[in-house]
């Protein structure tokens, strides 16, 4: 009687993925510890009087240590994201479950970070106080309130009206009423609200992707598990997270032809931040259906517009601010970003014009107007031209045109667009390479940009810690792209897969 062969032991699916998930948790935890010395606190926070935080935030050694931990944490998390994509390649059964687990595990340490890379969350508190005081946040800046600066808001909010929608003003008011004088509790509340947007993206980005024949797991990995997404939408507690999650949900409902509910959800998104108003005409086209003739499309645009107008009127009537958000959206906004196309044009033109001795005051307003007109023109063309099967992709490009041709582009603005491009499919060539390189740049930029340092330490420490942060980011990025045995082929393979590059080599 021959001995039976031992049964083959099947390897577990996605072998080694737990190590990758754990490394991401380590990265998020480093970000947490780094935030203790570099994150933003309101002056009235009790944490400012805690000996542990005093040591980390007032001693140069503590600040520098936290800057190093923050930067290293970003890159450990980034590497974990890359490795997760490698290990799930093929995006088979169960991969979406792993991505969802990664989002939860990597987000948990960020729930309790001090706000990093932006302190807009403190402006939310100020605007909630404005509502509570019976003032109009679309007219009054938060400097009209007593003790406003001690509550952590940036001085840029002192005189400016809020750019947020009427629904979010009500949310800000409720948070302020529920948390009372505790800014730390308010930050946690706003972070929980932002995480609702993260969860909406985690649920509906895969669903929207599957409608377009794209792997839902891959789309969720590109978008929600992306470290830039998690840092900005969890650790920074940006309300953009809720706006984005609602907009993705609305587009999914429209694709499923639940037009009325799509408009309700999109109205909620606009009620958080009005920029998603650009999606409204595309929602109408999706509701009209793939074979709709122009009379039917126009009729459904009418339905869409009337329902949206009625909803926004009700919200404006309930809180008393009516359509103040529309005025702010259309006519306010100052400055420019050095990496926006409009900003680059302003810098170049200002240099040329000032060189010949002429005034440069007109350049920024003219450039802003030109950018807006071009963006709207591109969106207008995409509304009317193109296949219905490409409608969500057309919408994403229109949205991108409005955002990219604005004078100010914050790193998290790009996260408004990413879910729609991921859901309609990014090719594994220069398109995916662009995503990786953009994530690398803005992760490095944000890790060094808004670092909290007490005023009495600023002159000696700020340039130093920014150089340290940039040095760590550049070294880590170069190592991951060119030298890490596990990741050095990622960018090279994407570049070699680019069709236009292959053709030029053949030629």
C-alpha positions, 0 to 999 in steps of 0.5 A: 500500500503506497503512502498517500501524498500530502495534500498541497497547501494552497498559499493564502490570497494576496500573501504578505498583505498583512505586513503591508497593512501593518507598515501602513499603520506604522506610517500613520502612527508616525504621522500621529506622533509627528503631529504632536509637535507640528500640528495646529492647536488653538491657543485656548486648547488645554493641550498647550499647557500639558508638559508633554506637548510643551516639551515637543512644541516649544523645544527645538529638539522636540519640534525637529524630532516631530518634523522628522517623524511626520515626513518619515510617516508620510513616506512609510505610508506611501510605500505601503500604498505602493506595495499594496497595489503591487500585491493586489495586482490583478484585482481579483476576488477579495481585493476590494475587501483588503483595500477597505481594511487598509483605509480603516486601519491607516485612518485610525491613527489619523483620527486623533492627530492634531490638524496637520497640513492645513488649519481650515478646520479652525475656520469652520469653528469661527464660521459656526460661531458667526452663525450662532451670533446671528451674523452672515458668514457670506458678508462678515469675516470671523474677526468680527467675533471676540477672541477669534484669533485665540481659536486657531483660525488663520488670519486670511479668514479675518475679513473674508466671507466663507466659500462654503455652502449653506448646508455646511454653515448649518453643520458648523453651527451644530458642531459649535453648539454641541462642543461648546468652548472646546476647540479640540472636541470640535476638531474631532467632530469635524474630522468625523464629519469629513470621514463620512465623505471618505466612507461615501467614496469607499462605498461608491467609487468602486460601484461607479467604477464597476459601471464603467468596466473598471476594477472597483478595488483598483479605483478605491486603491487609487483614490481612497487608500491614497496617502494624499487622500487620507492625510487631507481628508482625515488628518486635516479634516477638510470639508472637501471630503464630504463634498467629494463623497456626496458628489460621487454618490450623486453621479452613481445615482444618476448613472443608475437613473435615480435622477431625483435622488441624484439631484438631492445628493448633489444639492447636499454636495453643493451645500457643502462647497459650491464648486460641484455645481459644475456637475449639474448639467451632466447629472441631467444628461445621465438622468435623460438616458443614453438614447435621449434626443435633444428635446428629452435632454433639454426637458431633463435639464429643466427638471434637474434645474428646477429640483435643484433650485427648489432644494437650494431655496428651501435650504437658504430659507431655513438658515436665512442666507438664501443664495449668498454662497453664489455671490461668494463663489462667483466674485471672491477669491484672491491670490494665486498658487505658484503651481497653477497654470494661471499662477505661472502665467501671472508670475511670468507676465508680471516679470515681463511687464514690470521689466518695461516699467508698466503697472502689473496690478491688472494682470491677476484679475485679467488672468483670473477672468481668462482662466475662468472663461476658458474653463467654462468654455471647455466645460460647455463644449464637453456638455454638448460633445461626446459619446454618452458612454464617456459622459462621466469621463467628459464630466471629470475633464470639465470639472478638471478644467474649472479647477486647473484653470483657477488661480488657486490650486490647493493639493486637496483640490486634485482629490475632488477629481481623482474619484471620477478619473479612477472610476472611469479608468486610468491606463497603466502608462503615463496616466498612472505615472502622472498619478504617482508623481503628483502624489509624490510631489504634493505629499512632499510639499505638504509635509514641509508647507504648513508646519506649526512653530511657535512665534518665538521659535519661527525665525530660527526654526522654520527655514531649518525644519522645512529644509529637513522635511524637504531633504527627507522627502527627496531622499525617500522619493528617490530611494523608492523610485530608483533604488528600493528593490521592491518598488524601483520598477513601478515608475519605470514600467509605467513609463515603458508602457507609454505608447507615444514613447514606444512610437518615438523609439521605433521612429 
